[in-house]
Amino acid sequence: MKNEWVLGFDPFVDWIEGEEDISKNIGEGKAMPQGPECIFNGKHIPTFCCCSENGSIMGQLLKEMFSVINSLGIYDHTGTGLNPFLLLVGHRSHFELNFLNYINAVDTK
C-alpha cells in the first residue's frame, strides 16, 4: 500500500524537508494527518487500512482486522458472561481456514 492510502494526504499543508522524509510529515495538522480515530468504551481506535493484491476481501485481512481489535482490548472477554457476536454473509472469505482458526481459537473466540 502507498503511504498516502494509509496516512491520508492534505494538499493544503506544506511538506516538511525532503521529498522522501515521511516521518516529519505524519500527524495532526501535517501533510499526512492519518485517518480518523474514534473512541469506543473509552478506548481510542485508529483507522485500520489493508488491501489485497486483487482488491478483494480475504480471510487473512479479516483475521488482521480482528487481531487489531483484540490487541486494542476493545471488548472484555473475561468474566462478563457475554459472548461476542459476529454476523457473516457467506462470502468465501468467511470460510478461509486462517480466519476460521483465528475466530475459533480459545484465546480469540
N, C-alpha and C positions, 0 to 999 in steps of 0.2 A: 504494500500500500504506500501511496505517496504521503509524505508528512502532512501536506495541506488537507488531505482527506480526513485525517485523524485530528489534527490540531486546528483546523479551520484557517481562514485567511481573511484578514481585514485590509483591503487595499487602501484605506484612508489613513493608515498608520505608517509612519516612516520605519524602514528597515534599519536595524542597528548593525553596524560594522559590515563585515564581508558577506558576500552572497551565500556562502555555504555555512555561515555561523547561525545555525538554527537555535541553539541553546539560549542565546541572549534575546531571542525574539518570541519566546513562549511565555504565555501567561496573560492575565487580565490587563487590558489596555495596550497590549503589544500586537505585532503583526499576526501572530499565530495564537489567538486567545484560548484555544482549546474549545471543546464542545461544552454545552450547558451541563450543569450539575443540579441534581435535585436532592432534597432531604426527605428521608423516609424513616420513621421511628427514631429520629434523632441522629441518623447516620447520613453522611454525605456520600452520594452515589454519583461518580463521574460518568461521562459519556463513554460508552463501550463501542468501539469500532472494530469490525473484522470483515473479511471478504474471502471468497474462494476464487480459484483461478477462472472458473466458468461463470461466476456471478450468481450461483445457486446456493441456497441454504444447504448445509451438510451437517451430519451428526457431530462431526468434530467441532464445528462452530457452535452448535448448541451446547456441547459439553463445555467449551471455553466460556460461554456466557454464564452458565450455571456455576461454573467453578469460580468466576469472579464474584457472583452474588454470594456464594458461600464464603469466600475469603473475606468479604466485607462484613460478614456476620449480620446480615440484614434480617434474617429470620432466626429466631431462637428455636433450636432443635432439642433443647433439653428440658424435660420435665413439664412441658406445657400441656401435654395430653392431646395436642392438636397435630394432625397430620397435614403436611403441605399438600396442596392440590395443584395439579398441572393438567390442563385440558389440551390435548393434541388432536390435530385434524386428520391424521392418517397419511401425511406426506411421507414419502420414502425415507427422508432424513430422520424421521422419528423412530425408525426401526433399524437404524445402523447400530451395530454392536457396541462401538465405543461410547455412544450416547446412552444406550440401554444399560450397559455395565455401570456407567457413572451414576445414573439416577437410581439404580437398584442396589448400589453398594451400601453397606451398613452405615458408613460414616458420612454419606452424602444423600441418603434416601430422603 
